[in-house]
């Protein structure tokens, strides 16, 4: 999720488990350590256009990173405060660092883009489309608890309890979001079966999060001839209105999918992409279909394009393309909630 929310999660972890031992420092350092795994975004400064795709949410987001690196970070902080005359518990600092680092990839797991939990031993991207990248309910629940801890540091029991309750609520919220995704796929399949009861030919049905809430879902259906994109509210279901994208029938060959750089894109999308071929220019466009909005970005927000020959081989450089998204005005945000609940 967004960096601020990751910091709030780390602060809440510190508040719930370590404020009694470390005071408000547990909140501050919990927030800092909780955001550290996202330092891998420095790969953006690389000249390699695929650097961020390859390395963001990699090693620093693996399950072993917290248990291995956390003790070292905790020890260093303990040494710093010992030098300053503090009689802190080493185990408290180590525990704070380990849990603040470990909860970061676990939270990213529940987003549409997922994370490499087993890097570098496996490059598989684990993903559960449960909550959007920015979710006010999740973030504000943590923020409320952290503010209690900051404003009432002497009331340790109240502070610890508020953080623990917030962590329980937000964890339950993640699983509620997961359930909404399963429900969206189920409702989508029901509609498809009613639309074509005797010839259900769809190859896959997938649901994804949208923005700011968990009840309005994007659904993508693939069959032999087309990819259909629609949106559905799991809170107040209505028939899905489809936007259909026909598959290119004159694509000479898909040999380009074996190209090492193209494979980076298809790996990042977890094979959730749409292929368009323009025979006039001989350009192929691949679009990530996991995230988009009604209108011009219904198919997706970004992709890559490159030329191919009649053998299907890539013959030119890969260009990253973005499809402009309208500014998130207050009206558009209100419309998202309206579609979700009414």
FENCORPE-V105273 format. One record per residue. N is the residue number from 1. SS is DSSP state (helix for helix, strand for strand, loop for the rest). PHI is phi in whole degrees, 0 to 359 (none if undefined). Layout:
BEGIN
N_SS_PHI + N_SS_PHI
END
This chain:
BEGIN
1_loop_none + 2_loop_294 + 3_helix_299 + 4_helix_298 + 5_helix_296 + 6_helix_298 + 7_helix_294 + 8_helix_296 + 9_helix_296 + 10_helix_298 + 11_helix_295 + 12_helix_295 + 13_helix_298 + 14_helix_297 + 15_helix_293 + 16_helix_288 + 17_helix_252 + 18_helix_223 + 19_helix_293 + 20_helix_298 + 21_helix_271 + 22_helix_245 + 23_loop_71 + 24_loop_291 + 25_helix_299 + 26_helix_297 + 27_helix_289 + 28_helix_295 + 29_helix_287 + 30_helix_298 + 31_helix_294 + 32_helix_297 + 33_helix_294 + 34_helix_297 + 35_helix_267 + 36_helix_302 + 37_helix_304 + 38_helix_281 + 39_helix_296 + 40_helix_292 + 41_helix_289 + 42_helix_297 + 43_helix_296 + 44_helix_299 + 45_helix_281 + 46_loop_288 + 47_loop_282 + 48_loop_282 + 49_loop_295 + 50_loop_258 + 51_helix_299 + 52_helix_295 + 53_helix_300 + 54_helix_286 + 55_helix_250 + 56_loop_290 + 57_loop_60 + 58_loop_253 + 59_helix_302 + 60_helix_291 + 61_helix_250 + 62_loop_275 + 63_helix_292 + 64_helix_277 + 65_helix_298 + 66_helix_297 + 67_helix_298 + 68_helix_270 + 69_helix_276 + 70_helix_305 + 71_helix_302 + 72_helix_293 + 73_helix_297 + 74_helix_299 + 75_helix_296 + 76_helix_297 + 77_helix_294 + 78_helix_299 + 79_helix_295 + 80_helix_299 + 81_helix_284 + 82_helix_294 + 83_helix_299 + 84_loop_278 + 85_loop_98 + 86_loop_279 + 87_loop_258 + 88_loop_273 + 89_loop_275 + 90_helix_298 + 91_helix_297 + 92_helix_293 + 93_helix_294 + 94_helix_296 + 95_helix_299 + 96_helix_299 + 97_helix_294 + 98_helix_298 + 99_helix_288 + 100_helix_293 + 101_helix_286 + 102_helix_289 + 103_helix_289 + 104_helix_299 + 105_helix_293 + 106_helix_295 + 107_helix_289 + 108_helix_298 + 109_helix_304 + 110_loop_271 + 111_loop_246 + 112_loop_295 + 113_loop_271 + 114_loop_65 + 115_strand_202 + 116_loop_269 + 117_loop_294 + 118_loop_248 + 119_loop_299 + 120_loop_268 + 121_loop_283 + 122_loop_212 + 123_loop_265 + 124_loop_297 + 125_loop_264 + 126_strand_271 + 127_loop_211 + 128_loop_235 + 129_loop_287 + 130_loop_261 + 131_loop_231 + 132_loop_289 + 133_loop_300 + 134_loop_239 + 135_loop_227 + 136_helix_302 + 137_helix_298 + 138_helix_297 + 139_helix_291 + 140_helix_290 + 141_helix_297 + 142_helix_294 + 143_helix_299 + 144_helix_300 + 145_helix_294 + 146_helix_294 + 147_helix_296 + 148_helix_298 + 149_helix_295 + 150_helix_283 + 151_helix_276 + 152_loop_231 + 153_loop_295 + 154_loop_283 + 155_loop_268 + 156_helix_300 + 157_helix_296 + 158_helix_296 + 159_helix_296 + 160_helix_296 + 161_helix_295 + 162_helix_297 + 163_helix_292 + 164_helix_297 + 165_helix_297 + 166_helix_298 + 167_helix_293 + 168_helix_294 + 169_helix_298 + 170_helix_289 + 171_helix_293 + 172_helix_298 + 173_helix_296 + 174_helix_300 + 175_helix_287 + 176_helix_296 + 177_helix_298 + 178_helix_300 + 179_helix_296 + 180_helix_294 + 181_helix_293 + 182_helix_297 + 183_helix_294 + 184_helix_299 + 185_helix_295 + 186_helix_296 + 187_helix_296 + 188_helix_296 + 189_helix_298 + 190_helix_299 + 191_helix_295 + 192_helix_298 + 193_helix_292 + 194_helix_287 + 195_helix_289 + 196_loop_218 + 197_loop_298 + 198_loop_259 + 199_loop_213 + 200_loop_279 + 201_loop_248 + 202_loop_291 + 203_loop_278 + 204_strand_206 + 205_strand_229 + 206_strand_228 + 207_strand_245 + 208_strand_220 + 209_loop_285 + 210_loop_247 + 211_loop_217 + 212_loop_73 + 213_loop_203 + 214_loop_253 + 215_loop_259 + 216_strand_258 + 217_strand_245 + 218_strand_265 + 219_strand_238 + 220_strand_234 + 221_strand_242 + 222_strand_246 + 223_loop_228 + 224_loop_293 + 225_loop_254 + 226_strand_203 + 227_strand_240 + 228_strand_251 + 229_strand_237 + 230_strand_210 + 231_strand_225 + 232_strand_214 + 233_strand_267 + 234_loop_277 + 235_loop_278 + 236_loop_224 + 237_loop_296 + 238_loop_225 + 239_loop_305 + 240_loop_284 + 241_loop_265 + 242_loop_267 + 243_strand_250 + 244_strand_253 + 245_strand_239 + 246_strand_287 + 247_loop_288 + 248_loop_292 + 249_loop_269 + 250_loop_256 + 251_loop_292 + 252_loop_296 + 253_loop_191 + 254_loop_255 + 255_helix_298 + 256_helix_297 + 257_helix_294 + 258_helix_274 + 259_loop_297 + 260_helix_299 + 261_helix_284 + 262_helix_295 + 263_helix_297 + 264_helix_297 + 265_helix_295 + 266_helix_295 + 267_helix_295 + 268_helix_298 + 269_loop_280 + 270_loop_57 + 271_loop_69 + 272_loop_257 + 273_strand_213 + 274_strand_242 + 275_strand_251 + 276_strand_238 + 277_strand_236 + 278_strand_255 + 279_loop_294 + 280_loop_289 + 281_loop_255 + 282_loop_63 + 283_strand_260 + 284_strand_255 + 285_strand_240 + 286_strand_248 + 287_strand_242 + 288_strand_288 + 289_loop_265 + 290_loop_277 + 291_loop_214 + 292_loop_184 + 293_loop_228 + 294_loop_303 + 295_loop_102 + 296_loop_294 + 297_loop_254 + 298_loop_300 + 299_loop_286 + 300_loop_168 + 301_loop_262 + 302_strand_204 + 303_strand_187 + 304_strand_226 + 305_strand_218 + 306_strand_192 + 307_strand_274 + 308_strand_226 + 309_loop_260 + 310_loop_291 + 311_loop_272 + 312_loop_83 + 313_loop_270 + 314_strand_291 + 315_loop_242 + 316_loop_210 + 317_loop_293 + 318_loop_273 + 319_strand_245 + 320_strand_280 + 321_strand_236 + 322_strand_236 + 323_loop_259 + 324_loop_304 + 325_loop_255 + 326_loop_301 + 327_loop_300 + 328_loop_283 + 329_loop_286 + 330_helix_306 + 331_helix_294 + 332_helix_296 + 333_helix_296 + 334_helix_297 + 335_helix_296 + 336_helix_298 + 337_helix_290 + 338_helix_297 + 339_helix_293 + 340_helix_285 + 341_helix_246 + 342_loop_229
END
